[in-house]
Amino acid sequence: MQNAATTNRRARARVLLLSCCALATTASACDSGRNEETGPALCEAGTLFLSGYFDGTYVNQRIRHTSFVVQQQSSPHTLDVAYATGAFHLEWAAALSVDGPSVNATGRIVVPGGSLMGSTFCSAEVPLSLDPKTDASSRFVEYEFNLGALSLGPDCPGRSVPGSVLGCLRE
């Protein structure tokens, strides 16, 4: 029998898959692999995956990161990712746990590529979850998030802009 957390996690995975496929301009983002337990293989080790719209501009990218650090020893808890063209930062108050409920975070991202490369966006609403996954050879966890309530930085909050960006990172 499935518990409520597992059912909720699978529902979020289906929403992520459907959102990705609805937004993708090429099929490669949605058919990069499939795991019967967890859905699409959107996240890959060592990458930050983003798909959605920043201020009306579509992004669908996998970015190789140079560092990935999560701190949950003291509040605010933080997740920091660095990559060649910028950084991504989230912070939240309640501890995040594997298979636990999502937490509400806030964040800032420097867009890693495309026509908005180098632009800073702030997000005042970021549902963040930590989900266990398995594939043919290993078990791992993924940080899944949805950047919403966007504003244009560099200072947060900046000028409100439309958009929402789904993303994930594999630990």
Phi and psi in radians as a Rosetta constraint file:
Dihedral C 1 N 2 CA 2 C 2 CIRCULARHARMONIC -1.463 0.35
Dihedral N 2 CA 2 C 2 N 3 CIRCULARHARMONIC 2.451 0.35
Dihedral C 2 N 3 CA 3 C 3 CIRCULARHARMONIC -1.518 0.35
Dihedral N 3 CA 3 C 3 N 4 CIRCULARHARMONIC 2.984 0.35
Dihedral C 3 N 4 CA 4 C 4 CIRCULARHARMONIC -1.098 0.35
Dihedral N 4 CA 4 C 4 N 5 CIRCULARHARMONIC -0.641 0.35
Dihedral C 4 N 5 CA 5 C 5 CIRCULARHARMONIC -1.128 0.35
Dihedral N 5 CA 5 C 5 N 6 CIRCULARHARMONIC -0.717 0.35
Dihedral C 5 N 6 CA 6 C 6 CIRCULARHARMONIC -1.153 0.35
Dihedral N 6 CA 6 C 6 N 7 CIRCULARHARMONIC -0.753 0.35
Dihedral C 6 N 7 CA 7 C 7 CIRCULARHARMONIC -1.083 0.35
Dihedral N 7 CA 7 C 7 N 8 CIRCULARHARMONIC -0.778 0.35
Dihedral C 7 N 8 CA 8 C 8 CIRCULARHARMONIC -1.086 0.35
Dihedral N 8 CA 8 C 8 N 9 CIRCULARHARMONIC -0.746 0.35
Dihedral C 8 N 9 CA 9 C 9 CIRCULARHARMONIC -1.107 0.35
Dihedral N 9 CA 9 C 9 N 10 CIRCULARHARMONIC -0.753 0.35
Dihedral C 9 N 10 CA 10 C 10 CIRCULARHARMONIC -1.146 0.35
Dihedral N 10 CA 10 C 10 N 11 CIRCULARHARMONIC -0.654 0.35
Dihedral C 10 N 11 CA 11 C 11 CIRCULARHARMONIC -1.105 0.35
Dihedral N 11 CA 11 C 11 N 12 CIRCULARHARMONIC -0.736 0.35
Dihedral C 11 N 12 CA 12 C 12 CIRCULARHARMONIC -1.110 0.35
Dihedral N 12 CA 12 C 12 N 13 CIRCULARHARMONIC -0.679 0.35
Dihedral C 12 N 13 CA 13 C 13 CIRCULARHARMONIC -1.106 0.35
Dihedral N 13 CA 13 C 13 N 14 CIRCULARHARMONIC -0.708 0.35
Dihedral C 13 N 14 CA 14 C 14 CIRCULARHARMONIC -1.142 0.35
Dihedral N 14 CA 14 C 14 N 15 CIRCULARHARMONIC -0.704 0.35
Dihedral C 14 N 15 CA 15 C 15 CIRCULARHARMONIC -1.115 0.35
Dihedral N 15 CA 15 C 15 N 16 CIRCULARHARMONIC -0.736 0.35
Dihedral C 15 N 16 CA 16 C 16 CIRCULARHARMONIC -1.068 0.35
Dihedral N 16 CA 16 C 16 N 17 CIRCULARHARMONIC -0.765 0.35
Dihedral C 16 N 17 CA 17 C 17 CIRCULARHARMONIC -1.095 0.35
Dihedral N 17 CA 17 C 17 N 18 CIRCULARHARMONIC -0.849 0.35
Dihedral C 17 N 18 CA 18 C 18 CIRCULARHARMONIC -1.115 0.35
Dihedral N 18 CA 18 C 18 N 19 CIRCULARHARMONIC -0.703 0.35
Dihedral C 18 N 19 CA 19 C 19 CIRCULARHARMONIC -1.140 0.35
Dihedral N 19 CA 19 C 19 N 20 CIRCULARHARMONIC -0.752 0.35
Dihedral C 19 N 20 CA 20 C 20 CIRCULARHARMONIC -1.053 0.35
Dihedral N 20 CA 20 C 20 N 21 CIRCULARHARMONIC -0.846 0.35
Dihedral C 20 N 21 CA 21 C 21 CIRCULARHARMONIC -1.175 0.35
Dihedral N 21 CA 21 C 21 N 22 CIRCULARHARMONIC -0.587 0.35
Dihedral C 21 N 22 CA 22 C 22 CIRCULARHARMONIC -1.222 0.35
Dihedral N 22 CA 22 C 22 N 23 CIRCULARHARMONIC -0.552 0.35
Dihedral C 22 N 23 CA 23 C 23 CIRCULARHARMONIC -1.610 0.35
Dihedral N 23 CA 23 C 23 N 24 CIRCULARHARMONIC -0.408 0.35
Dihedral C 23 N 24 CA 24 C 24 CIRCULARHARMONIC -1.150 0.35
Dihedral N 24 CA 24 C 24 N 25 CIRCULARHARMONIC 2.424 0.35
Dihedral C 24 N 25 CA 25 C 25 CIRCULARHARMONIC -1.591 0.35
Dihedral N 25 CA 25 C 25 N 26 CIRCULARHARMONIC -0.277 0.35
Dihedral C 25 N 26 CA 26 C 26 CIRCULARHARMONIC -2.296 0.35
Dihedral N 26 CA 26 C 26 N 27 CIRCULARHARMONIC 2.704 0.35
Dihedral C 26 N 27 CA 27 C 27 CIRCULARHARMONIC -1.240 0.35
Dihedral N 27 CA 27 C 27 N 28 CIRCULARHARMONIC -0.310 0.35
Dihedral C 27 N 28 CA 28 C 28 CIRCULARHARMONIC -1.019 0.35
Dihedral N 28 CA 28 C 28 N 29 CIRCULARHARMONIC -0.553 0.35
Dihedral C 28 N 29 CA 29 C 29 CIRCULARHARMONIC -1.223 0.35
Dihedral N 29 CA 29 C 29 N 30 CIRCULARHARMONIC -0.435 0.35
Dihedral C 29 N 30 CA 30 C 30 CIRCULARHARMONIC -1.818 0.35
Dihedral N 30 CA 30 C 30 N 31 CIRCULARHARMONIC -0.280 0.35
Dihedral C 30 N 31 CA 31 C 31 CIRCULARHARMONIC -2.042 0.35
Dihedral N 31 CA 31 C 31 N 32 CIRCULARHARMONIC 0.550 0.35
Dihedral C 31 N 32 CA 32 C 32 CIRCULARHARMONIC -1.355 0.35
Dihedral N 32 CA 32 C 32 N 33 CIRCULARHARMONIC -0.033 0.35
Dihedral C 32 N 33 CA 33 C 33 CIRCULARHARMONIC 2.618 0.35
Dihedral N 33 CA 33 C 33 N 34 CIRCULARHARMONIC 2.810 0.35
Dihedral C 33 N 34 CA 34 C 34 CIRCULARHARMONIC -2.583 0.35
Dihedral N 34 CA 34 C 34 N 35 CIRCULARHARMONIC 2.442 0.35
Dihedral C 34 N 35 CA 35 C 35 CIRCULARHARMONIC -2.167 0.35
Dihedral N 35 CA 35 C 35 N 36 CIRCULARHARMONIC 2.191 0.35
Dihedral C 35 N 36 CA 36 C 36 CIRCULARHARMONIC -1.036 0.35
Dihedral N 36 CA 36 C 36 N 37 CIRCULARHARMONIC -0.533 0.35
Dihedral C 36 N 37 CA 37 C 37 CIRCULARHARMONIC -1.372 0.35
Dihedral N 37 CA 37 C 37 N 38 CIRCULARHARMONIC -0.691 0.35
Dihedral C 37 N 38 CA 38 C 38 CIRCULARHARMONIC -2.009 0.35
Dihedral N 38 CA 38 C 38 N 39 CIRCULARHARMONIC -0.136 0.35
Dihedral C 38 N 39 CA 39 C 39 CIRCULARHARMONIC 1.610 0.35
Dihedral N 39 CA 39 C 39 N 40 CIRCULARHARMONIC -2.520 0.35
Dihedral C 39 N 40 CA 40 C 40 CIRCULARHARMONIC -1.219 0.35
Dihedral N 40 CA 40 C 40 N 41 CIRCULARHARMONIC 2.605 0.35
Dihedral C 40 N 41 CA 41 C 41 CIRCULARHARMONIC -1.609 0.35
Dihedral N 41 CA 41 C 41 N 42 CIRCULARHARMONIC 1.173 0.35
Dihedral C 41 N 42 CA 42 C 42 CIRCULARHARMONIC -1.359 0.35
Dihedral N 42 CA 42 C 42 N 43 CIRCULARHARMONIC -0.640 0.35
Dihedral C 42 N 43 CA 43 C 43 CIRCULARHARMONIC -1.627 0.35
Dihedral N 43 CA 43 C 43 N 44 CIRCULARHARMONIC 2.478 0.35
Dihedral C 43 N 44 CA 44 C 44 CIRCULARHARMONIC -2.205 0.35
Dihedral N 44 CA 44 C 44 N 45 CIRCULARHARMONIC 2.591 0.35
Dihedral C 44 N 45 CA 45 C 45 CIRCULARHARMONIC -0.971 0.35
Dihedral N 45 CA 45 C 45 N 46 CIRCULARHARMONIC 2.382 0.35
Dihedral C 45 N 46 CA 46 C 46 CIRCULARHARMONIC 1.413 0.35
Dihedral N 46 CA 46 C 46 N 47 CIRCULARHARMONIC 0.171 0.35
Dihedral C 46 N 47 CA 47 C 47 CIRCULARHARMONIC -2.290 0.35
Dihedral N 47 CA 47 C 47 N 48 CIRCULARHARMONIC 2.722 0.35
Dihedral C 47 N 48 CA 48 C 48 CIRCULARHARMONIC -1.879 0.35
Dihedral N 48 CA 48 C 48 N 49 CIRCULARHARMONIC 2.193 0.35
Dihedral C 48 N 49 CA 49 C 49 CIRCULARHARMONIC -1.848 0.35
Dihedral N 49 CA 49 C 49 N 50 CIRCULARHARMONIC 2.323 0.35
Dihedral C 49 N 50 CA 50 C 50 CIRCULARHARMONIC -2.338 0.35
Dihedral N 50 CA 50 C 50 N 51 CIRCULARHARMONIC 2.402 0.35
Dihedral C 50 N 51 CA 51 C 51 CIRCULARHARMONIC -2.632 0.35
Dihedral N 51 CA 51 C 51 N 52 CIRCULARHARMONIC 2.103 0.35
Dihedral C 51 N 52 CA 52 C 52 CIRCULARHARMONIC 2.749 0.35
Dihedral N 52 CA 52 C 52 N 53 CIRCULARHARMONIC -2.664 0.35
Dihedral C 52 N 53 CA 53 C 53 CIRCULARHARMONIC -2.220 0.35
Dihedral N 53 CA 53 C 53 N 54 CIRCULARHARMONIC 2.267 0.35
Dihedral C 53 N 54 CA 54 C 54 CIRCULARHARMONIC -1.886 0.35
Dihedral N 54 CA 54 C 54 N 55 CIRCULARHARMONIC 1.979 0.35
Dihedral C 54 N 55 CA 55 C 55 CIRCULARHARMONIC 0.871 0.35
Dihedral N 55 CA 55 C 55 N 56 CIRCULARHARMONIC 0.775 0.35
Dihedral C 55 N 56 CA 56 C 56 CIRCULARHARMONIC 1.450 0.35
Dihedral N 56 CA 56 C 56 N 57 CIRCULARHARMONIC -0.063 0.35
Dihedral C 56 N 57 CA 57 C 57 CIRCULARHARMONIC -1.797 0.35
Dihedral N 57 CA 57 C 57 N 58 CIRCULARHARMONIC 2.177 0.35
Dihedral C 57 N 58 CA 58 C 58 CIRCULARHARMONIC -1.316 0.35
Dihedral N 58 CA 58 C 58 N 59 CIRCULARHARMONIC 2.380 0.35
Dihedral C 58 N 59 CA 59 C 59 CIRCULARHARMONIC -2.227 0.35
Dihedral N 59 CA 59 C 59 N 60 CIRCULARHARMONIC 2.488 0.35
Dihedral C 59 N 60 CA 60 C 60 CIRCULARHARMONIC -2.658 0.35
Dihedral N 60 CA 60 C 60 N 61 CIRCULARHARMONIC 1.625 0.35
Dihedral C 60 N 61 CA 61 C 61 CIRCULARHARMONIC -2.423 0.35
Dihedral N 61 CA 61 C 61 N 62 CIRCULARHARMONIC 2.582 0.35
Dihedral C 61 N 62 CA 62 C 62 CIRCULARHARMONIC -2.002 0.35
Dihedral N 62 CA 62 C 62 N 63 CIRCULARHARMONIC 2.126 0.35
Dihedral C 62 N 63 CA 63 C 63 CIRCULARHARMONIC -2.051 0.35
Dihedral N 63 CA 63 C 63 N 64 CIRCULARHARMONIC 2.198 0.35
Dihedral C 63 N 64 CA 64 C 64 CIRCULARHARMONIC -1.256 0.35
Dihedral N 64 CA 64 C 64 N 65 CIRCULARHARMONIC 2.191 0.35
Dihedral C 64 N 65 CA 65 C 65 CIRCULARHARMONIC -1.713 0.35
Dihedral N 65 CA 65 C 65 N 66 CIRCULARHARMONIC 2.724 0.35
Dihedral C 65 N 66 CA 66 C 66 CIRCULARHARMONIC -1.711 0.35
Dihedral N 66 CA 66 C 66 N 67 CIRCULARHARMONIC -0.363 0.35
Dihedral C 66 N 67 CA 67 C 67 CIRCULARHARMONIC -2.694 0.35
Dihedral N 67 CA 67 C 67 N 68 CIRCULARHARMONIC 2.683 0.35
Dihedral C 67 N 68 CA 68 C 68 CIRCULARHARMONIC -2.605 0.35
Dihedral N 68 CA 68 C 68 N 69 CIRCULARHARMONIC 1.905 0.35
Dihedral C 68 N 69 CA 69 C 69 CIRCULARHARMONIC -2.248 0.35
Dihedral N 69 CA 69 C 69 N 70 CIRCULARHARMONIC 2.261 0.35
Dihedral C 69 N 70 CA 70 C 70 CIRCULARHARMONIC -2.042 0.35
Dihedral N 70 CA 70 C 70 N 71 CIRCULARHARMONIC 2.299 0.35
Dihedral C 70 N 71 CA 71 C 71 CIRCULARHARMONIC -2.138 0.35
Dihedral N 71 CA 71 C 71 N 72 CIRCULARHARMONIC 2.070 0.35
Dihedral C 71 N 72 CA 72 C 72 CIRCULARHARMONIC -2.230 0.35
Dihedral N 72 CA 72 C 72 N 73 CIRCULARHARMONIC 0.392 0.35
Dihedral C 72 N 73 CA 73 C 73 CIRCULARHARMONIC -1.356 0.35
Dihedral N 73 CA 73 C 73 N 74 CIRCULARHARMONIC -0.596 0.35
Dihedral C 73 N 74 CA 74 C 74 CIRCULARHARMONIC -2.483 0.35
Dihedral N 74 CA 74 C 74 N 75 CIRCULARHARMONIC 2.777 0.35
Dihedral C 74 N 75 CA 75 C 75 CIRCULARHARMONIC -1.662 0.35
Dihedral N 75 CA 75 C 75 N 76 CIRCULARHARMONIC 2.403 0.35
Dihedral C 75 N 76 CA 76 C 76 CIRCULARHARMONIC -1.339 0.35
Dihedral N 76 CA 76 C 76 N 77 CIRCULARHARMONIC 2.473 0.35
Dihedral C 76 N 77 CA 77 C 77 CIRCULARHARMONIC -1.310 0.35
Dihedral N 77 CA 77 C 77 N 78 CIRCULARHARMONIC 2.603 0.35
Dihedral C 77 N 78 CA 78 C 78 CIRCULARHARMONIC -2.401 0.35
Dihedral N 78 CA 78 C 78 N 79 CIRCULARHARMONIC 2.688 0.35
Dihedral C 78 N 79 CA 79 C 79 CIRCULARHARMONIC -2.288 0.35
Dihedral N 79 CA 79 C 79 N 80 CIRCULARHARMONIC 2.152 0.35
Dihedral C 79 N 80 CA 80 C 80 CIRCULARHARMONIC -2.230 0.35
Dihedral N 80 CA 80 C 80 N 81 CIRCULARHARMONIC 2.275 0.35
Dihedral C 80 N 81 CA 81 C 81 CIRCULARHARMONIC -2.226 0.35
Dihedral N 81 CA 81 C 81 N 82 CIRCULARHARMONIC 2.288 0.35
Dihedral C 81 N 82 CA 82 C 82 CIRCULARHARMONIC -2.010 0.35
Dihedral N 82 CA 82 C 82 N 83 CIRCULARHARMONIC 2.538 0.35
Dihedral C 82 N 83 CA 83 C 83 CIRCULARHARMONIC -2.520 0.35
Dihedral N 83 CA 83 C 83 N 84 CIRCULARHARMONIC 2.972 0.35
Dihedral C 83 N 84 CA 84 C 84 CIRCULARHARMONIC -0.917 0.35
Dihedral N 84 CA 84 C 84 N 85 CIRCULARHARMONIC -0.616 0.35
Dihedral C 84 N 85 CA 85 C 85 CIRCULARHARMONIC -1.894 0.35
Dihedral N 85 CA 85 C 85 N 86 CIRCULARHARMONIC 0.225 0.35
Dihedral C 85 N 86 CA 86 C 86 CIRCULARHARMONIC 2.830 0.35
Dihedral N 86 CA 86 C 86 N 87 CIRCULARHARMONIC -2.653 0.35
Dihedral C 86 N 87 CA 87 C 87 CIRCULARHARMONIC -2.688 0.35
Dihedral N 87 CA 87 C 87 N 88 CIRCULARHARMONIC 2.820 0.35
Dihedral C 87 N 88 CA 88 C 88 CIRCULARHARMONIC -2.314 0.35
Dihedral N 88 CA 88 C 88 N 89 CIRCULARHARMONIC 2.303 0.35
Dihedral C 88 N 89 CA 89 C 89 CIRCULARHARMONIC -2.378 0.35
Dihedral N 89 CA 89 C 89 N 90 CIRCULARHARMONIC 2.316 0.35
Dihedral C 89 N 90 CA 90 C 90 CIRCULARHARMONIC -2.208 0.35
Dihedral N 90 CA 90 C 90 N 91 CIRCULARHARMONIC 2.630 0.35
Dihedral C 90 N 91 CA 91 C 91 CIRCULARHARMONIC -2.522 0.35
Dihedral N 91 CA 91 C 91 N 92 CIRCULARHARMONIC 2.614 0.35
Dihedral C 91 N 92 CA 92 C 92 CIRCULARHARMONIC -2.662 0.35
Dihedral N 92 CA 92 C 92 N 93 CIRCULARHARMONIC 2.820 0.35
Dihedral C 92 N 93 CA 93 C 93 CIRCULARHARMONIC -1.605 0.35
Dihedral N 93 CA 93 C 93 N 94 CIRCULARHARMONIC -0.868 0.35
Dihedral C 93 N 94 CA 94 C 94 CIRCULARHARMONIC -1.423 0.35
Dihedral N 94 CA 94 C 94 N 95 CIRCULARHARMONIC 2.478 0.35
Dihedral C 94 N 95 CA 95 C 95 CIRCULARHARMONIC -1.077 0.35
Dihedral N 95 CA 95 C 95 N 96 CIRCULARHARMONIC 2.487 0.35
Dihedral C 95 N 96 CA 96 C 96 CIRCULARHARMONIC -1.752 0.35
Dihedral N 96 CA 96 C 96 N 97 CIRCULARHARMONIC 2.329 0.35
Dihedral C 96 N 97 CA 97 C 97 CIRCULARHARMONIC -2.289 0.35
Dihedral N 97 CA 97 C 97 N 98 CIRCULARHARMONIC 2.657 0.35
Dihedral C 97 N 98 CA 98 C 98 CIRCULARHARMONIC -1.072 0.35
Dihedral N 98 CA 98 C 98 N 99 CIRCULARHARMONIC 2.301 0.35
Dihedral C 98 N 99 CA 99 C 99 CIRCULARHARMONIC 1.205 0.35
Dihedral N 99 CA 99 C 99 N 100 CIRCULARHARMONIC 0.117 0.35
Dihedral C 99 N 100 CA 100 C 100 CIRCULARHARMONIC -1.595 0.35
Dihedral N 100 CA 100 C 100 N 101 CIRCULARHARMONIC -3.103 0.35
Dihedral C 100 N 101 CA 101 C 101 CIRCULARHARMONIC -1.216 0.35
Dihedral N 101 CA 101 C 101 N 102 CIRCULARHARMONIC 2.772 0.35
Dihedral C 101 N 102 CA 102 C 102 CIRCULARHARMONIC -1.240 0.35
Dihedral N 102 CA 102 C 102 N 103 CIRCULARHARMONIC 2.768 0.35
Dihedral C 102 N 103 CA 103 C 103 CIRCULARHARMONIC -2.037 0.35
Dihedral N 103 CA 103 C 103 N 104 CIRCULARHARMONIC 2.805 0.35
Dihedral C 103 N 104 CA 104 C 104 CIRCULARHARMONIC -1.674 0.35
Dihedral N 104 CA 104 C 104 N 105 CIRCULARHARMONIC 2.174 0.35
Dihedral C 104 N 105 CA 105 C 105 CIRCULARHARMONIC -2.117 0.35
Dihedral N 105 CA 105 C 105 N 106 CIRCULARHARMONIC 2.960 0.35
Dihedral C 105 N 106 CA 106 C 106 CIRCULARHARMONIC -2.182 0.35
Dihedral N 106 CA 106 C 106 N 107 CIRCULARHARMONIC 2.789 0.35
Dihedral C 106 N 107 CA 107 C 107 CIRCULARHARMONIC -2.843 0.35
Dihedral N 107 CA 107 C 107 N 108 CIRCULARHARMONIC 3.099 0.35
Dihedral C 107 N 108 CA 108 C 108 CIRCULARHARMONIC -2.521 0.35
Dihedral N 108 CA 108 C 108 N 109 CIRCULARHARMONIC 2.421 0.35
Dihedral C 108 N 109 CA 109 C 109 CIRCULARHARMONIC -2.412 0.35
Dihedral N 109 CA 109 C 109 N 110 CIRCULARHARMONIC 2.416 0.35
Dihedral C 109 N 110 CA 110 C 110 CIRCULARHARMONIC -1.683 0.35
Dihedral N 110 CA 110 C 110 N 111 CIRCULARHARMONIC 2.074 0.35
Dihedral C 110 N 111 CA 111 C 111 CIRCULARHARMONIC -1.050 0.35
Dihedral N 111 CA 111 C 111 N 112 CIRCULARHARMONIC 2.185 0.35
Dihedral C 111 N 112 CA 112 C 112 CIRCULARHARMONIC -1.369 0.35
Dihedral N 112 CA 112 C 112 N 113 CIRCULARHARMONIC -0.301 0.35
Dihedral C 112 N 113 CA 113 C 113 CIRCULARHARMONIC -2.868 0.35
Dihedral N 113 CA 113 C 113 N 114 CIRCULARHARMONIC 3.140 0.35
Dihedral C 113 N 114 CA 114 C 114 CIRCULARHARMONIC 1.368 0.35
Dihedral N 114 CA 114 C 114 N 115 CIRCULARHARMONIC -2.880 0.35
Dihedral C 114 N 115 CA 115 C 115 CIRCULARHARMONIC -1.181 0.35
Dihedral N 115 CA 115 C 115 N 116 CIRCULARHARMONIC -0.348 0.35
Dihedral C 115 N 116 CA 116 C 116 CIRCULARHARMONIC -1.720 0.35
Dihedral N 116 CA 116 C 116 N 117 CIRCULARHARMONIC 0.134 0.35
Dihedral C 116 N 117 CA 117 C 117 CIRCULARHARMONIC -0.882 0.35
Dihedral N 117 CA 117 C 117 N 118 CIRCULARHARMONIC 2.253 0.35
Dihedral C 117 N 118 CA 118 C 118 CIRCULARHARMONIC 1.611 0.35
Dihedral N 118 CA 118 C 118 N 119 CIRCULARHARMONIC -0.241 0.35
Dihedral C 118 N 119 CA 119 C 119 CIRCULARHARMONIC -1.283 0.35
Dihedral N 119 CA 119 C 119 N 120 CIRCULARHARMONIC 2.458 0.35
Dihedral C 119 N 120 CA 120 C 120 CIRCULARHARMONIC -1.780 0.35
Dihedral N 120 CA 120 C 120 N 121 CIRCULARHARMONIC 2.252 0.35
Dihedral C 120 N 121 CA 121 C 121 CIRCULARHARMONIC -2.108 0.35
Dihedral N 121 CA 121 C 121 N 122 CIRCULARHARMONIC 2.486 0.35
Dihedral C 121 N 122 CA 122 C 122 CIRCULARHARMONIC -1.899 0.35
Dihedral N 122 CA 122 C 122 N 123 CIRCULARHARMONIC 2.619 0.35
Dihedral C 122 N 123 CA 123 C 123 CIRCULARHARMONIC -2.284 0.35
Dihedral N 123 CA 123 C 123 N 124 CIRCULARHARMONIC 2.122 0.35
Dihedral C 123 N 124 CA 124 C 124 CIRCULARHARMONIC -1.553 0.35
Dihedral N 124 CA 124 C 124 N 125 CIRCULARHARMONIC -0.229 0.35
Dihedral C 124 N 125 CA 125 C 125 CIRCULARHARMONIC -2.352 0.35
Dihedral N 125 CA 125 C 125 N 126 CIRCULARHARMONIC 1.881 0.35
Dihedral C 125 N 126 CA 126 C 126 CIRCULARHARMONIC -2.316 0.35
Dihedral N 126 CA 126 C 126 N 127 CIRCULARHARMONIC 1.660 0.35
Dihedral C 126 N 127 CA 127 C 127 CIRCULARHARMONIC -1.126 0.35
Dihedral N 127 CA 127 C 127 N 128 CIRCULARHARMONIC 2.237 0.35
Dihedral C 127 N 128 CA 128 C 128 CIRCULARHARMONIC -2.249 0.35
Dihedral N 128 CA 128 C 128 N 129 CIRCULARHARMONIC 2.276 0.35
Dihedral C 128 N 129 CA 129 C 129 CIRCULARHARMONIC -2.307 0.35
Dihedral N 129 CA 129 C 129 N 130 CIRCULARHARMONIC 2.760 0.35
Dihedral C 129 N 130 CA 130 C 130 CIRCULARHARMONIC -2.116 0.35
Dihedral N 130 CA 130 C 130 N 131 CIRCULARHARMONIC 1.856 0.35
Dihedral C 130 N 131 CA 131 C 131 CIRCULARHARMONIC -2.012 0.35
Dihedral N 131 CA 131 C 131 N 132 CIRCULARHARMONIC 2.302 0.35
Dihedral C 131 N 132 CA 132 C 132 CIRCULARHARMONIC -1.270 0.35
Dihedral N 132 CA 132 C 132 N 133 CIRCULARHARMONIC 2.475 0.35
Dihedral C 132 N 133 CA 133 C 133 CIRCULARHARMONIC -2.385 0.35
Dihedral N 133 CA 133 C 133 N 134 CIRCULARHARMONIC 2.801 0.35
Dihedral C 133 N 134 CA 134 C 134 CIRCULARHARMONIC -2.438 0.35
Dihedral N 134 CA 134 C 134 N 135 CIRCULARHARMONIC 2.634 0.35
Dihedral C 134 N 135 CA 135 C 135 CIRCULARHARMONIC -2.318 0.35
Dihedral N 135 CA 135 C 135 N 136 CIRCULARHARMONIC -2.925 0.35
Dihedral C 135 N 136 CA 136 C 136 CIRCULARHARMONIC -1.051 0.35
Dihedral N 136 CA 136 C 136 N 137 CIRCULARHARMONIC -0.472 0.35
Dihedral C 136 N 137 CA 137 C 137 CIRCULARHARMONIC -2.120 0.35
Dihedral N 137 CA 137 C 137 N 138 CIRCULARHARMONIC -0.157 0.35
Dihedral C 137 N 138 CA 138 C 138 CIRCULARHARMONIC -2.769 0.35
Dihedral N 138 CA 138 C 138 N 139 CIRCULARHARMONIC 2.940 0.35
Dihedral C 138 N 139 CA 139 C 139 CIRCULARHARMONIC -1.989 0.35
Dihedral N 139 CA 139 C 139 N 140 CIRCULARHARMONIC 2.533 0.35
Dihedral C 139 N 140 CA 140 C 140 CIRCULARHARMONIC -2.777 0.35
Dihedral N 140 CA 140 C 140 N 141 CIRCULARHARMONIC 3.083 0.35
Dihedral C 140 N 141 CA 141 C 141 CIRCULARHARMONIC -2.124 0.35
Dihedral N 141 CA 141 C 141 N 142 CIRCULARHARMONIC 2.641 0.35
Dihedral C 141 N 142 CA 142 C 142 CIRCULARHARMONIC -2.153 0.35
Dihedral N 142 CA 142 C 142 N 143 CIRCULARHARMONIC 2.406 0.35
Dihedral C 142 N 143 CA 143 C 143 CIRCULARHARMONIC -1.596 0.35
Dihedral N 143 CA 143 C 143 N 144 CIRCULARHARMONIC 2.081 0.35
Dihedral C 143 N 144 CA 144 C 144 CIRCULARHARMONIC -2.008 0.35
Dihedral N 144 CA 144 C 144 N 145 CIRCULARHARMONIC 2.406 0.35
Dihedral C 144 N 145 CA 145 C 145 CIRCULARHARMONIC -2.593 0.35
Dihedral N 145 CA 145 C 145 N 146 CIRCULARHARMONIC 2.867 0.35
Dihedral C 145 N 146 CA 146 C 146 CIRCULARHARMONIC -2.392 0.35
Dihedral N 146 CA 146 C 146 N 147 CIRCULARHARMONIC 1.893 0.35
Dihedral C 146 N 147 CA 147 C 147 CIRCULARHARMONIC -1.317 0.35
Dihedral N 147 CA 147 C 147 N 148 CIRCULARHARMONIC 2.054 0.35
Dihedral C 147 N 148 CA 148 C 148 CIRCULARHARMONIC -2.301 0.35
Dihedral N 148 CA 148 C 148 N 149 CIRCULARHARMONIC 3.129 0.35
Dihedral C 148 N 149 CA 149 C 149 CIRCULARHARMONIC 0.820 0.35
Dihedral N 149 CA 149 C 149 N 150 CIRCULARHARMONIC 1.010 0.35
Dihedral C 149 N 150 CA 150 C 150 CIRCULARHARMONIC -1.386 0.35
Dihedral N 150 CA 150 C 150 N 151 CIRCULARHARMONIC 2.589 0.35
Dihedral C 150 N 151 CA 151 C 151 CIRCULARHARMONIC -2.455 0.35
Dihedral N 151 CA 151 C 151 N 152 CIRCULARHARMONIC 2.693 0.35
Dihedral C 151 N 152 CA 152 C 152 CIRCULARHARMONIC -1.527 0.35
Dihedral N 152 CA 152 C 152 N 153 CIRCULARHARMONIC 2.172 0.35
Dihedral C 152 N 153 CA 153 C 153 CIRCULARHARMONIC -1.415 0.35
Dihedral N 153 CA 153 C 153 N 154 CIRCULARHARMONIC -2.738 0.35
Dihedral C 153 N 154 CA 154 C 154 CIRCULARHARMONIC -1.416 0.35
Dihedral N 154 CA 154 C 154 N 155 CIRCULARHARMONIC -0.353 0.35
Dihedral C 154 N 155 CA 155 C 155 CIRCULARHARMONIC -1.510 0.35
Dihedral N 155 CA 155 C 155 N 156 CIRCULARHARMONIC 2.402 0.35
Dihedral C 155 N 156 CA 156 C 156 CIRCULARHARMONIC -1.849 0.35
Dihedral N 156 CA 156 C 156 N 157 CIRCULARHARMONIC 2.400 0.35
Dihedral C 156 N 157 CA 157 C 157 CIRCULARHARMONIC -1.368 0.35
Dihedral N 157 CA 157 C 157 N 158 CIRCULARHARMONIC 2.566 0.35
Dihedral C 157 N 158 CA 158 C 158 CIRCULARHARMONIC -1.790 0.35
Dihedral N 158 CA 158 C 158 N 159 CIRCULARHARMONIC -2.693 0.35
Dihedral C 158 N 159 CA 159 C 159 CIRCULARHARMONIC -1.222 0.35
Dihedral N 159 CA 159 C 159 N 160 CIRCULARHARMONIC 2.198 0.35
Dihedral C 159 N 160 CA 160 C 160 CIRCULARHARMONIC -1.070 0.35
Dihedral N 160 CA 160 C 160 N 161 CIRCULARHARMONIC 2.364 0.35
Dihedral C 160 N 161 CA 161 C 161 CIRCULARHARMONIC -2.365 0.35
Dihedral N 161 CA 161 C 161 N 162 CIRCULARHARMONIC 2.692 0.35
Dihedral C 161 N 162 CA 162 C 162 CIRCULARHARMONIC -1.299 0.35
Dihedral N 162 CA 162 C 162 N 163 CIRCULARHARMONIC 2.723 0.35
Dihedral C 162 N 163 CA 163 C 163 CIRCULARHARMONIC 2.438 0.35
Dihedral N 163 CA 163 C 163 N 164 CIRCULARHARMONIC 2.889 0.35
Dihedral C 163 N 164 CA 164 C 164 CIRCULARHARMONIC -2.802 0.35
Dihedral N 164 CA 164 C 164 N 165 CIRCULARHARMONIC 2.332 0.35
Dihedral C 164 N 165 CA 165 C 165 CIRCULARHARMONIC -2.285 0.35
Dihedral N 165 CA 165 C 165 N 166 CIRCULARHARMONIC 2.112 0.35
Dihedral C 165 N 166 CA 166 C 166 CIRCULARHARMONIC -1.459 0.35
Dihedral N 166 CA 166 C 166 N 167 CIRCULARHARMONIC 2.598 0.35
Dihedral C 166 N 167 CA 167 C 167 CIRCULARHARMONIC -2.793 0.35
Dihedral N 167 CA 167 C 167 N 168 CIRCULARHARMONIC 2.933 0.35
Dihedral C 167 N 168 CA 168 C 168 CIRCULARHARMONIC -2.763 0.35
Dihedral N 168 CA 168 C 168 N 169 CIRCULARHARMONIC 2.764 0.35
Dihedral C 168 N 169 CA 169 C 169 CIRCULARHARMONIC -2.378 0.35
Dihedral N 169 CA 169 C 169 N 170 CIRCULARHARMONIC 2.470 0.35
Dihedral C 169 N 170 CA 170 C 170 CIRCULARHARMONIC -1.830 0.35
Dihedral N 170 CA 170 C 170 N 171 CIRCULARHARMONIC 2.259 0.35
